[in-house]
């Protein structure tokens, strides 16, 4: 009896499908009938089922002894052919305790009976020293016709392991929640599990023998077939391959994820491809949803960073479109109410959406210019579909979707037009979101977002995102509107507190500059002023309220008003600052009392704390100030300082010098006297008054700033050897501001420059008269002669009359010598001096009074009059406007008649 060749009991199909070792992994052989028959006799490589279960064979002779012994039997039972042939099989490998039963079984076999059973045997390879074989005995005859037997033995442990593996494989294949499938080497389906059948929507039995093209659309089937061939040829697994298609009876597109790997026999021969298929349609949708959420969050984050960086309405609108296009839509525009742009709080038609709007921004990722997209809601667009241009003012009709969105503050969707209407881009739009821009329950404008056909349509999440984007931009736009309103109000306040234009004064050439520390608000506490005083004298004032912003500006306005009031009283500079100090103390306390303010204010000024670091109103009114009075007749200037940086004087041909004016304490400290000095200033000298913002910053000290200011005034034109006294005053101001660091933004800057011109001797008439009645007539003669020499014949009569009244009063109510002075500049000023201390008081005379009408007459005929104290008495003056050739002055006769 001989052992069957390997693969002899295998089906013809299985034997024919095997290939030689040299051709493993190559293409499939020809499967024609002739080739199949020839393949039966080819040598098959190991790897059949018999390799897994280790089948062994041997033969028994007619005497019951072993006649043939295969090599597999030697491997399984641990006996060589020399040890086994001729031996009793029972005695050879059956344990002694089972030998009697074994002899009976052998006897039955030799009687011609088939037998199958479990036979214990001694096994050197087993840890226990013995094993159990399942033996199949088939009766046979030898060449002499005697009884023999052919035996096949299989180790039970190997057989049970194979059964277990098959059962486990069947359980996994059948019970797995994943879709399992098997392809043969011919790329035809061999088997699928129930889950796979459910995923692809067909009964299980319909999958045997199908190809990828029977399951998927052509393109997807080609991809799967190529992947199967690649895995079969290379042996490399392929994971998470995406496939798309439709299940039978459904129009919904499904998505699957497929993983493939090659199957091998025990000897490593490829026998097919196994795969896992999972329906990921829901997961894909969830991923798209999550990606959409992430995209929207990223867009909102970008919007928060990019929208509202400017307090300009048009800039904010453009920032909204920069964020939206093309990340969110293909085209977008922003319309704002024209009334809001022009500063109106409640434009007409705001409630019903019919008010005028202006297109302030447009952006497109698909065109270079505006198109008629959401504009189809516009009036008469059916007849005239011209798009709205940026900057164009327009209205939406009351019944349009855009007007409805403005009225209700609700988002509306405008569907796209049919592309067959015309070829304009507006007909290619899929849809438009019309989104009202709402801020603080107020609609400020309308934003429109459009997507072209072919883009993903707007969904609910897109609508919510559009509302959020529009709302963020609306809040920024409303903030910009509110800021602009407050800014304009602050500018009105600030400009009302500063001298309008370039001030003019007798005997002075003046130029000034004001730079706010915060360019956005242009409001601060620095100020300057030029105040005309009697006798063609001029007061020059520069001050700085501690703190910044609107509160400092308000405090500055109060102090500036107080300075002008005190200056008109014609007090000495030191007296002005002393009175101003008391006023500042009163302004900084409730009710204007001084008692509670002085200690705290003094401590604050001396301690160096910033005024804006506390909420105490006293701190707001701490200020520094320099006050100077220039007399163009005497060329002398009197200075008083309240904690302010010293003035800078530049005389012709000399270097700039810091004037040694006693510094004094800041205003609002109280209790400290102020000193004053008088300096003679030659004609052509330049005086510079400024605030500390010009010379002090974090980058350099005050001393360095003062030195830089002196250097800039020494060479205002950048050339060596020149100074500020020789150049144009406007150029000098510009040069100083450009040379010094004036853009630090830390403090306001005020700069006042004055060049001394003085009044020439020809413009002054000065006489001393005795205290006698004859002086009245003499005064009239002197005044007439002087005016005639000046060519002012038209003022002679009025001047004679008023001079007569003032000299008469000086004789009647004054003391000592009388002095008459006429000054000619932009106006004519007449001054009468005497030694009396009693100030004249204007009163209304009764009809029966014989006197008391002199000062009334002076007030009627002059442009202004007044009196001031002098060190030796008082001065009464009046001022007359110079004739311009077109209008005559007051009629003295009419003025006299009006007194009765």
RAGI-V755256 format. One line per field, one symbol per residue. phi: phi as a letter, one per 20 degrees, with the letter a starting at -180 (. if undefined). psi: psi as a letter, one per 40 degrees, with the letter a starting at -180 (. if undefined). burial: # if it has 16 or more other C-alpha atoms within 10 Angstrom, else .. Layout:
phi->???
psi->???
burial->???
This chain:
phi->.dfffgnfefgfffffefcfgfdfneffffdfgfffffffeffeffpeffffelfccbcdefendfdcbeffffffemcffffdfnefffffceggfdffffffffffffenefbcaecfbfcffffenbbcdeddddfbcefdnefbbddcdcfffffffffffffffffffedffeeebcdefemdfeaceffffffemcfffeefnfdgfedcggfffffffffffffffemefcdleeccacegncdffdccddccbeecefenffcqcdbcccfdgfffffffffffffffffffffffedenfcedffffffffffffddfdbecbbcddfffffeoffcffnffemeffccfdbbbbecbecfcedfffeffmffecefffefnfebcdfgeffffffffeldfcddffeffffaeffgfeefaceedfedclmcedrcdccccefoefffdffffffffffffffffffffffffffffffffgffffedffmefcbfmcdccbbccffdffdlcbdebcbcdfdgmlecedcccbefobnfffffffffffffffffffflefgffffffffffffffecfmmfefeefffffffffenfffeeceffgffefbdaccccddffemdcddbccmdgffddcegmdffcefeegfmeffnfnndfddccdcedffnfddddbdfffdcbfebefffffffffffffcfdndfndbffdefffffgffffffefddfmebfccccdcdfdmdfffecdccdcfebgffffffffffffffffemdffdffffgffffffffffffdecmfdcdcdcdbfcdddccdbefdfefcfcefffefecndffffgffedfrbrbbecgdqbcdcbccfffdndcefffffffffffd
psi->hihiihedeiidddddeiiideeheaiiihfiddddddddeihhiieaddddeghiiiihadeeihdihiddddddeehiddddheihddddehideedddddddddddeeeiihhihhiihhddideeiahihhhhhiiiaeeeihaihhhhhhdddddddddddddddddddeheihiihiieefihdiiiddddddefiideeeheiideediidddddddddddddddddehihifhhiiaiiheiehhihihhhiiiiiideehheahiihhhhfddddddddddddddddddddddddddheeifhddddddddddddheddidiiihhihddddeehdgiheddeeeiiihheiiiheeieiiigceeeeihfdddgfhihihehhiihideidddddddefihihhiiiheedaeiddeehdihhhhihhhffhheahhhhiiihdihihaddddddddddddddddddddddddddddddddddddeeihhahiiiheihhiiihhidheddfhaeiiiihhhiifeihhhhhihhhiiaddddddddddddddddddeefiidddddddddddddddeiheeiededdddddddddeeiideeiehddddehiiihhihhhedefihhiihgeiiiihhhiheiihihhghhdiiiiediehiiiiihhhhiheihhhiiieddehideiidddddddddddddgdeeiieiideeihdddddddddddigefdediihhhhhhhhdihideehhhihiigidedddddddddddddddeffdeedddddddddddddddddeaiaihhhhhhhbdihhhhhiieiehhihhihiideieaeedddddddeieiiaiiiidebihhiihhiiheediiaihddddddee.
burial->#.#..##.......#####.....#..........#..##...#.###....##########.#######.###.####.#..###########....#..##.##..##........#####......############.....##########..#.............##...####################.##...#..#...##..##...##..##.#######.#.##...######......##########.....#############..............#..##..#..###..################.##############.....#..#..############.....##########.....#.####..######..#######.#.####.##........##############..###########.....#...##.####################..#..##.##..##......##############..########################################.###.##.##.##################....#..##..##.##.....##....#################.##################..####..##########...###....#################....#..##.##########....#####..#..##.###.#####...#############.....#...#.#...##..##.###.##.......##.##############..###########...##########.##............###########.######..########.#......#..#..#.....
